[in-house]
Amino acid sequence: MNPAKQQNYQCIFCGETIRAGGLDPCALHLVAKFDQPRRAQKEQTFFCHIKCMESRASSHPATFYINDPDFPTVGEVETNS
């Protein structure tokens, strides 16, 4: 990303600005009416820090396997397909 065009993201959990680094910023894509046909669904994207999401989730932090260094990026998956 071009630093001159970098957007400011605000964490939905803590309200602080999210600085790029590590896995941040994270985007949470919410799909309402997920059990309905696509045309009836609504979507919205929220942003957060990975640590804020992990600390507020009721699931164990180990479920966030995205933190695993061997978890492939989208580009790596596409290259290996």
N, C-alpha and C positions, 0 to 999 in steps of 0.2 A: 504494500500500500504506500502510496506517495505521502510522505509526512505533511506536505502542504495541504493535502486534501483529507487528512485524517479527521474522522468525526469524533465528537465527544459523546460517549455513551454513559448513561447513568444506571447504576445497579438498582434493580427493582426491589431488592431486599434491604440494602443498607442506605441507599440514596446517594452514595458517593460516586464520583467520576471513576470510570474504569480506564486505567492506563493499560496500553497494549504490553503484553509480555506473558511468557508461559502460555497458558491456554486462554488467557483473557484478551479481549472481551468474549464472553459466551452469549449466544443468542438462544432464547427459549421460544420455540415456535408453538403457540397454543392453537389447537384446532377444536373449536366448539362443535357440538353435535357430531362427534367423530363416528358414531354408530349410524349416522344418516347418510343418504346419498351425497356425493361430493357437491352437487349444486345447492344443497341445503346447508352446508357447513359454513362457518365463519372462521377467519384466521386473524391472528395478531402476533407480532413478534415483540418480545421483551428482552432486555439485556441484563446480565449479571456477572459478578465475579464467580469463578468456579468454587472458591472457598466459601462464599456466602451460600451458594446452592447446596454444597455438601453439608454445611453446618446446619442448615434449616430443613433438610430432607429428613423424613422419618425413617428412610432406609439407611442401612449401614454404609459408611463411606466407601467400602470395598466394592459396592455395586457400581460406582463410577469408574468403570474400567477404562474410560477415556484417558485417565491419568497414567495408565500403564505405558511405559516408554516404547513397548513393542506394538501398541495399538496403532494401526496404520492410518495415515492421513487419507483424505479423499483422493489426492493425486496418486498415492501409492497403490490404492485399490484399483483405480482406473488403469494404471500402468500394468498391473498384474492380471487384468481381465482379458 
